[in-house]
Amino acid sequence: MKKFNLFKEIITVNRQELLNAINTTKEFAINIKGKIKFAPFADKEILIYKGAHTPQATNALTPTKPKTLNEILGDNYQVVEDDDRVLLKAFSNWQELIKVNTPRASYDDTTGDGVDKFANAALEDIGWNATEFDISYRNLVEILETECSGTLLCIEQEEPYQFSGLGFLADDEEAQKVLFTYCHEKIKKMIQENPLYSKDNLSDDEEEAAEFFKCL
């Protein structure tokens, strides 16, 4: 998986397309590629902005000054206008972006408790059964981020270290195969080599999980 670190990334948006979206007064979004999107948003779509602009009522006696793009998008965005481009940095809006993107994310790694479930039902079955053999969701996420395609939307800085992220898998079926194979091989080895997990010592739940991973 590729990291999209909002501390570092600058999103480039076509200025005219952005103005057109604003002028519709409809809710619109900007994805991490700088493309304008309207609801309903596609599965796994990653957004760095979502909102709508309602112009202020004006009349001849009380004319109002048009708002700048920075005022329209909000104080949590750094906005630079460069001819036909608008450059955005969005890391200050991270907490809001968690709310915006979590419904489409494959997993949530934004809390102190870490990942505790997968959005995809088949992946969640793997995660739930794997815990019977002390294979944590953290173990599984590390495998996904190393071996699978997708994007990790995150804020990460080194000094002082800070990390918070949402994972978006590009291919759930690929991820299922990778995790199932990992768990199958690891659990089969545990049953063969670790006396605590020998076939005769398995609890009912462990035996059920071992059967799930085709290790018995």
Number of C-alpha atoms within 10 A of each C-alpha: 17 14 16 17 18 21 15 13 14 19 20 19 21 16 17 12 14 19 11 11 20 21 13 12 13 14 15 20 23 22 17 20 13 20 15 19 18 13 10 7 14 10 12 19 14 25 22 25 24 19 14 17 15 12 13 11 8 10 8 6 6 8 10 12 8 10 11 10 17 15 12 16 19 14 12 15 20 16 20 14 14 11 8 10 16 19 17 21 19 20 21 15 17 19 11 13 19 20 9 16 21 18 13 18 24 22 24 21 20 18 11 8 7 14 20 15 17 20 14 15 11 14 20 17 15 20 24 17 21 26 13 18 18 10 16 16 21 14 14 22 19 11 16 20 19 11 14 21 17 20 21 23 26 22 21 19 14 7 6 6 7 10 14 20 24 25 29 26 22 16 12 18 12 14 22 19 11 16 22 19 13 14 22 18 14 15 25 18 14 17 20 12 11 12 12 11 19 14 17 10 12 18 12 9 12 18 18 15 23 23 13 16 20 14 19 13
